[in-house]
């Protein structure tokens, strides 16, 4: 036990040191973004856990601005891609271009060859373009012609979508949306936050710039420490029990029988584990507690636990189903 305690103490010293740039980055983002603590925290979780993020919210809630601020705070390459119905896969990943002078074809890489990709309004692009992006997200490589090209590290896709406009959109299928580690739902600010937005952003000299405070090697070093964050076997069992209960709530004695069309996949189990470790890291701890899992579970599961028609008739969302899961699965 004393050895384990020393190990955790050593990990926490590493956590304190390696998390400093993330605290600076969070402060820099909040110089521009008022409130939206869950959004900013979720962006940092995805960066730490090496997981792509889907951001959903109505227009005007600073989704794009928050992603741009995150990218500006990193010494990394950044590309914003506006998804439109006429976008082609080649516009995203690149293509072979004929060179008349040499009489041959050369590769012209697309904007996906960067570190941070903002896929703005991803649900406005047709299925072929969405599939090209999601394949790159999963494989972290792109095939152009007969050659395969690895994507740079770090590589993070942050996609936004608007939940209220359906005309002219192509919603992501459940099998594809599962590729996103986290789904962040951006909500309206409180009246106090909205007043702060008014005071801060209504002036011509409103803050719009974020100073770069983190390098790629800082991200890699932090991820290495996150992998070392201790997780007790009981926490691992708790994660598995939550995911399994989402697939067979009746066997788990969770009152969701008939309300779940599809439960979470094993990819959700891995995402819960990585995100829980990242959450503990940002909280300054070298070990995971059950509350870490409960805090990040809605972000990891809301897009993976699909409500049935019966649940939709009762106006229950994925968030409602996840809340019921967390209320009834025994906490270690």
Secondary structure, 3 states (H helix, E strand, C coil): CHHHHHHHHHHHHHHHHHCHHHHHHHHHHHHHCCCCHHHHHHHHHHHHHCCCEEEECCCCCCHHHHHHHHHHCECCCEEEEECCCCCCHHHHHEEEEEECCCCEEEEEECCCCCCEEEEECHHHCCHHHHHHHHHHHHHCEEEECCEEEECCCCCEEEEEECCCCCCCCCCCCHHHHCCCCEEEECCCCCHHHHHHHHHHHCCCCCCCCCCCCECHHHHHHHHHHHHHCECCHHHHHHHHHHHHHHHCCCCCCCCCCCCEEECCCHHHHHHHHHHHHHHHHHCCCCECCHHHHHHHHHHHHCCCCEECHHHHHCCCCHHHHHHHHHHHCCCC
